[in-house]
Amino acid sequence: MSSQSVRQLPMSSNSADQHLMLVVDDDPVFSSQISFFARPQFNVMQYTNPDQIDPIALYRAELIVLDLQMPGHDGIEFLKSLSLVCPHKPVLIISGSDIQVVRMAERVAELLGMTHVRAAQKPVSLSQFRNIVSVMPASPQKDPANIAVSGGKLWSLGDDGKSAVGDRQSRYKPQLDIKTFDVLGLEALPPWTSLIDDIQKAEQAGKDLVSPEIGLDFSLSAIEAVLVDCDAITRDTARHYRFSVSVSSETLASGNFVKTLVEMVGRLKIPANRLVICFAAPLADATSSREVMASMARLKLHGFQLSLRNVSSLLVEEAKSVAEVLDEVVIDSVLLRSLTTSLISRGSVENILRVAGGAGIRVVADGVDDERTLSWLRQLGEPIVQGRLFAHPMNSIELRAWLQQQFRH
């Protein structure tokens, strides 16, 4: 970052600027209304989008009132940036979006590490606004003083001038050859994995939990973080592993997903065939969607691998229906938990291994947590295995140390 593009914040603030509130909303009428509600407790500064925010004002503000949807700007993206540099900054999300989206945005902020976030749906009354503000902290906890603004994004600068992202890292589960225990791949668990899981479950229930834009944004952010780790792990270990990351069917259907992903791997110089895009079964609605199938075809055309998760015996036929584009299926962990005690589960796993093997699709057994389960899998067909028997989910630093230890053995 050049000195011309970065504005450094001062180490101290002026007491005259205490009780400063920022309103970030493109609706001037709403901003004026909130400003009226906030006085005389707060001095108010209004911005129509996050890029306009003065970094000194951002640092000194005791409360930020934030809209989610502004022309050309995304409130969620701002929250992601803010969480890296000011995770304790009180934020009140007030949006005209659907109430489920507003509540999900609040949860997203919490998953990102924001400690003082509340959310409400427009319109809000004077009493509602003041009741919410009254239970929020009067002043923020101490945030980093070395905050900078560059290219419309927020950065927390370390002593070496590099951006610091705290401890909100992706975690990884190794995937091993069942015979040799060689590491073949790594499944990524981004910090907001539970959010992606909730989106997938909601889709399966026929509900729109979040807007497509929010789901797409988080999936792409997760993938970019994984690709950065992928590059670092490759350089440290001189090994080329597959990296798996989950997306929702709705994200997969987005017209921008494949285009952005192709640009991303090109920019980071990561071969597309090292990235496995995972999506969850059931496929009842997804397979009938032309957008999803078109995205699958485009992903394969560009060299990406595709994986169908949560496969059970009842879904083998569905897996066969998209076998021409699938590289992998992941056995439902529920089946593995009962593998040692249930003949039905053993029959289901054996059937999956037989059908997938016949179609040239590799099989991953996720949730191998004990020796008995491993022993049964060896008898039934020898899939790729992952689970706590081999390693707990690890961040990239822990993973690199673990991999180095495996090499020594």
Buried (B, 14 or more C-beta within 10 A) or exposed (E): BEEEEBEBBEEEBEEEBEBBBBBBBBBEEBBBBBBEBBEEBBBBBBBBBBBEBBBBBBBBBBBBBBBBBBEEBBBBBBBBBBBBBBBBBBBBBBBBBBEBBBBBBBBBBBBBBBBBBBBBBBEBEEEEBEEBBEEBEEEBEEBBBBBBBBEBBBBBBEEEEEBBBBEBBBBBBBBBEBEEEEBBBBBBBBBBBEBBEBBBEBBBEEEBBBBBBBBBBBBBBBBBBBBBBBEBBBEBBEEEBBBBBBBBBBBBBBEEBBEBBBEBBEEEEBEBBBBBBBBBBBBEEBBEBEBBBBBBEBBBEBEBBBBBBBBBBEBBEBBBEBBEBBBBBBBBBEBBBBBBEEEEBBEBBBBBBBBBBEBEBBBBBBBBBBEEBBEBBEEBBBBBBBBEBBBEBBBBEBBBEBBEEBEEE
